[in-house]
Amino acid sequence: MGQMIVHQKELIRINTPKNCIEYSTNDGRIWHKRANASSSMGSLQDLADNGKEILLTTSKGLFYSTNKGSSWHKRS
């Protein structure tokens, strides 16, 4: 896994200092914040695209998103 992925024609990355998810639609020239990590998520670590969803590993477990990282749900 990595801290930046390509998902549905967007670059999506973890901004580690800000502990948030950002996206770019212009090959990384400009980045926009998509979601902040909640306290229940802990620190963001890695991203992976598995087709229908994005996976995110954090210091508090595995989370998934089906809406390009706008919201996250803990994988049980």
ROBAVO-622709 format. One line per 3 residues: their letters; for each residue y, z, x of N, C-alpha, C, CB. Coordinates in Angstrom, 1 decimal, decimal comma. Glycine has a CB too. Layout:
N
a	Y Z X Y Z X Y Z X Y Z X | ...
END
This chain:
76
mgq	-1,2 0,0 0,8 0,0 0,0 0,0 1,2 0,0 0,9 0,0 1,2 -0,9 | 2,4 -0,3 0,3 3,6 -0,4 1,0 4,8 0,2 0,2 3,9 -1,8 1,5 | 5,9 0,3 0,9 7,1 0,8 0,2 7,9 -0,3 -0,5 7,9 1,5 1,2
miv	7,5 -1,6 -0,3 8,1 -2,7 -1,0 7,1 -3,7 -1,5 9,2 -3,3 -0,1 | 7,2 -4,1 -2,7 6,2 -5,1 -3,3 7,0 -6,2 -4,0 5,2 -4,4 -4,2 | 6,3 -7,3 -4,2 6,8 -8,4 -5,1 6,1 -8,3 -6,4 6,6 -9,9 -4,4
hqk	6,8 -8,2 -7,5 6,2 -8,1 -8,8 7,0 -8,9 -9,8 6,1 -6,6 -9,2 | 6,4 -9,9 -10,4 7,0 -10,7 -11,4 8,4 -11,2 -10,9 7,1 -10,0 -12,7 | 8,4 -11,9 -9,8 9,6 -12,5 -9,2 10,7 -11,5 -8,8 10,1 -13,5 -10,2
eli	10,4 -10,2 -8,7 11,3 -9,2 -8,2 10,8 -8,6 -7,0 11,7 -8,2 -9,3 | 11,6 -8,2 -6,1 11,3 -7,2 -5,0 11,5 -5,8 -5,6 12,1 -7,5 -3,7 | 10,5 -5,0 -5,4 10,6 -3,6 -5,9 10,3 -2,7 -4,7 9,7 -3,3 -7,1
rin	11,2 -1,7 -4,4 11,0 -0,9 -3,3 11,3 0,6 -3,6 11,9 -1,3 -2,1 | 10,8 1,5 -2,7 11,1 2,9 -2,7 12,3 3,1 -1,8 9,9 3,8 -2,3 | 13,4 3,7 -2,3 14,5 4,1 -1,4 14,2 5,6 -1,1 15,9 4,0 -2,2
tpk	13,6 5,8 0,0 13,1 7,2 0,4 14,2 8,2 0,5 12,4 7,1 1,7 | 15,4 7,9 1,1 16,4 9,0 1,1 16,9 9,4 -0,3 17,6 8,5 2,0 | 17,0 8,5 -1,2 17,4 8,8 -2,5 16,3 9,1 -3,5 18,2 7,6 -3,1
nci	15,0 8,9 -3,0 13,8 9,2 -3,8 13,9 8,5 -5,2 13,6 10,7 -4,0 | 14,1 7,2 -5,1 14,2 6,4 -6,3 13,6 5,0 -6,1 15,7 6,2 -6,8 | 13,4 4,3 -7,2 12,9 2,9 -7,2 14,1 2,0 -7,4 11,8 2,7 -8,4
eys	14,1 0,9 -6,6 15,1 -0,1 -6,6 14,5 -1,4 -6,8 16,1 0,0 -5,4 | 15,3 -2,4 -7,3 14,8 -3,8 -7,4 15,8 -4,8 -7,0 14,3 -4,1 -8,8 | 15,4 -6,0 -6,6 16,3 -7,1 -6,2 15,7 -8,3 -6,8 16,4 -7,2 -4,6
tnd	16,6 -9,2 -7,3 16,3 -10,5 -7,9 16,8 -11,6 -7,0 16,8 -10,6 -9,3 | 17,4 -11,2 -5,8 17,9 -12,3 -4,9 17,4 -12,1 -3,5 19,5 -12,2 -5,0 | 16,1 -11,9 -3,4 15,5 -11,8 -2,1 16,0 -10,6 -1,2 15,6 -13,1 -1,3
gri	16,4 -9,6 -1,8 16,8 -8,4 -1,1 18,2 -8,3 -0,6 15,9 -8,2 0,1 | 19,0 -9,3 -1,0 20,4 -9,3 -0,6 21,2 -8,1 -1,3 21,1 -10,6 -0,9 | 20,9 -7,9 -2,6 21,5 -6,8 -3,4 20,4 -6,0 -4,1 22,6 -7,4 -4,4
whk	20,5 -4,7 -4,0 19,6 -3,8 -4,6 20,2 -3,0 -5,8 18,9 -2,9 -3,6 | 19,4 -2,8 -6,8 19,9 -2,1 -8,0 18,9 -0,9 -8,3 20,0 -3,0 -9,2 | 19,4 0,2 -8,7 18,5 1,3 -9,0 17,8 1,1 -10,3 19,3 2,7 -9,0
ran	16,5 1,3 -10,4 15,8 1,1 -11,6 15,4 2,5 -12,2 14,5 0,3 -11,4 | 14,9 3,4 -11,3 14,5 4,7 -11,8 14,6 5,8 -10,7 13,0 4,6 -12,3 | 15,0 7,0 -11,1 14,9 8,1 -10,2 13,6 8,8 -10,4 16,1 9,1 -10,5
ass	13,1 9,4 -9,3 11,9 10,2 -9,4 12,2 11,5 -10,1 11,3 10,5 -8,0 | 11,4 11,9 -11,1 11,5 13,2 -11,7 11,0 14,3 -10,8 10,9 13,2 -13,2 | 11,3 15,5 -11,1 10,8 16,6 -10,3 9,3 16,7 -10,4 11,4 18,0 -10,7
smg	8,7 16,3 -11,5 7,2 16,3 -11,7 6,5 15,3 -10,8 6,9 16,2 -13,1 | 7,3 14,3 -10,3 6,7 13,3 -9,5 6,6 13,6 -8,0 7,4 12,0 -9,6 | 7,5 14,5 -7,5 7,6 14,8 -6,1 8,2 13,7 -5,3 6,2 15,1 -5,6
slq	7,9 13,6 -4,1 8,5 12,5 -3,2 7,7 11,3 -3,3 8,6 13,0 -1,8 | 8,4 10,1 -3,4 7,7 8,8 -3,6 7,2 8,4 -2,2 8,7 7,8 -4,2 | 6,0 7,8 -2,2 5,4 7,4 -1,0 5,1 5,9 -0,9 4,1 8,2 -0,8
dla	4,2 5,4 -1,8 3,8 4,0 -1,6 3,7 3,3 -3,0 2,4 3,9 -1,0 | 3,8 2,0 -3,0 3,8 1,1 -4,2 2,6 0,1 -4,0 5,1 0,4 -4,4 | 2,0 -0,3 -5,1 1,1 -1,4 -5,1 1,1 -2,1 -6,5 -0,4 -0,9 -4,9
dng	0,9 -3,4 -6,4 0,9 -4,2 -7,7 -0,5 -4,5 -8,0 1,8 -5,5 -7,5 | -1,0 -4,1 -9,1 -2,4 -4,5 -9,5 -2,4 -5,5 -10,6 -3,2 -3,2 -9,8 | -1,4 -6,2 -10,8 -1,3 -7,3 -11,8 -0,6 -6,9 -13,1 -2,7 -7,7 -12,2
kei	-1,2 -6,0 -13,9 -0,6 -5,6 -15,2 0,3 -4,4 -15,0 -1,7 -5,3 -16,2 | 0,2 -3,7 -13,9 1,0 -2,5 -13,7 1,3 -2,3 -12,3 0,3 -1,3 -14,3 | 2,3 -1,5 -12,0 2,6 -1,1 -10,7 2,1 0,3 -10,5 4,2 -1,1 -10,4
llt	1,5 0,6 -9,3 1,0 1,9 -9,0 1,9 2,5 -8,0 -0,5 1,8 -8,4 | 2,1 3,8 -8,1 3,0 4,6 -7,2 2,3 5,9 -6,8 4,3 4,9 -7,9 | 2,1 6,0 -5,5 1,6 7,3 -5,0 2,8 8,2 -4,6 0,6 7,1 -3,8
tsk	2,6 9,5 -5,0 3,7 10,4 -4,7 3,1 11,7 -4,1 4,5 10,8 -6,0 | 3,9 12,6 -3,7 3,4 13,9 -3,2 2,7 14,7 -4,3 4,5 14,7 -2,6 | 2,8 14,3 -5,6 2,2 15,0 -6,7 1,1 14,2 -7,4 3,2 15,5 -7,6
glf	0,7 13,1 -6,8 -0,4 12,3 -7,5 -0,1 10,8 -7,6 -0,7 12,9 -8,8 | -0,9 10,2 -8,5 -0,8 8,7 -8,7 -0,1 8,5 -10,1 -2,2 8,1 -8,7 | 0,8 7,6 -10,1 1,6 7,2 -11,3 1,5 5,7 -11,5 3,1 7,7 -11,2
yst	1,7 5,3 -12,8 1,7 3,9 -13,0 2,8 3,5 -14,0 0,3 3,4 -13,7 | 3,2 2,2 -13,9 4,3 1,7 -14,7 3,9 0,3 -15,3 5,6 1,6 -14,0 | 4,1 0,1 -16,5 3,9 -1,2 -17,1 5,2 -1,9 -17,5 3,0 -1,0 -18,4
nkg	6,3 -1,4 -17,0 7,6 -2,0 -17,3 8,5 -2,1 -16,1 8,4 -1,2 -18,4 | 7,8 -2,7 -15,0 8,5 -3,0 -13,7 9,1 -1,7 -13,0 9,6 -4,0 -14,0 | 8,6 -0,6 -13,4 9,1 0,7 -12,7 10,2 1,4 -13,4 9,5 0,3 -11,4
ssw	10,5 1,0 -14,6 11,6 1,7 -15,4 11,1 3,1 -15,8 12,0 0,9 -16,6 | 9,9 3,2 -16,2 9,3 4,5 -16,5 7,9 4,7 -15,9 9,3 4,8 -18,0 | 7,5 5,9 -15,6 6,3 6,2 -14,9 5,5 7,2 -15,7 6,5 6,7 -13,5
hkr	4,1 7,0 -15,6 3,2 7,9 -16,3 2,1 8,4 -15,2 2,5 7,2 -17,5 | 1,8 9,6 -15,3 0,8 10,2 -14,4 -0,6 9,6 -14,7 0,8 11,7 -14,3 | -1,3 9,2 -13,8 -2,7 8,7 -14,0 -3,6 9,9 -13,9 -3,1 7,6 -12,9
s	-4,4 10,1 -15,0 -5,3 11,3 -15,0 -6,7 10,9 -14,6 -5,3 11,9 -16,4
END
